[in-house]
């Protein structure tokens, strides 16, 4: 005889109840191992944002391109350079053992020249902008009428030197400057005695060691000029006003386009000519120097 549906449901419910009891008892026996063995780690304290200081706010405000004045702040490098320039104090009277004997002020400040007496050596020297005053005392900054400004090599401070009233040059006149055996009339005119020329050019090997000239080649392999790559300090070339990187192009109007022609400069100095005109390219500009040889 088949079982009734009610009996089947009763058996199923009984089995489910027994399974539930077994699961419950199992959970109770294992519950102790499910609890955490240690306290959970604490939460890190919250960081409170500090308000920006006044200096930081000022930087943002000053460099904001949307300022009310509509001006854009200078670049950081330019701003630093301006601060350094402002930190350089005004020139003060110098205590160096120097005497200002005269100045020749040119429209181009780089060509202005000053005659300075060095008391320790009892000599006169001609100095231009950026030149070093003998014994590395200072570096020339500017040449003004009756006044020079330079940077003291020891203190790195700007100092100035003025001419005494009795030594000042009258307006419109210039005073010759003695540079060793050479008398400097202006930037492009110099005088030298014949006896000094003979003495300085007597030893050709020694004369050639005082400077090194390199030919500058042009189109077609022609020589455009002879570049003075090196000039010894105190040499006749320096006293005559020549500088490093000057390129000698002509002597007395005749172009120097070969080593043989280059020797004409030496021969011209040794000759009996009273005037020598030297064509020189300096800073990409053609200049003309005149040397008057006196008796």
Order of alpha helices (4+ residues) and beta strands (2+ residues): alpha-alpha-alpha-beta-beta-beta-beta-beta-beta-beta-beta-beta-beta-beta-alpha-alpha-beta-beta-alpha-beta-beta-alpha-beta-beta
